[in-house]
């Protein structure tokens, strides 16, 4: 079985500052993929960033970057220069080819203060 | 189409009523997934199709839930004799192919409220 744990239910950050969202996971697979999705109140699940487990280099997408620690099974998301539009729920998700499904964490509510 | 399209966006059903939720995946996407998301929770896997074959239905909570994708494109999730605990957002997602880590794209969801 695979699990994804997001232990922080909510966080708040001042606009223009940096925030890090934590995620740990567990899987017995060697080949897997990790994702961060953003979900605004509209409930549309928007892909933020993705990381292949076989890649050592941390993924980066503009203001978003990850700290992928494979041995520790940790996958945190760093948001730099936070913007008001970043306010949303953020979900960490794990995909393995073994069962071809995404497993989500419980999510974290991020609020960006003006 | 440009993205995953779901309908209806909002549905209010009386307890005991049957409902059908439709998903139109991105053109050419082989894999299709259904997820259920209760308020304040992360999405929970329901079922997975590769083309018209339903390869995994382990997440369907009861035999009142049924999904199909007869021609390998549009999919319908049917819930019979709805109960209040069925109230949730039902998310459909698609990807080029499962098993290769292709990005999974989500629709906006169908919000079901059972009264």
Interface residues (C-beta under 8 A of the other chain):
Chain A: X4 X31 X32 X33 X35 X37 X42 X43 X44 X45 X46 X47 X50 X52 X91 X95 X97 X99 X100 X101 X102 X103 X104 X105 X106 X107
Chain B: X31 X33 X35 X37 X41 X42 X43 X44 X45 X48 X50 X55 X56 X59 X89 X91 X93 X98 X99 X100 X101 X103 X104 X105 X106 X107 X108 X109 X111
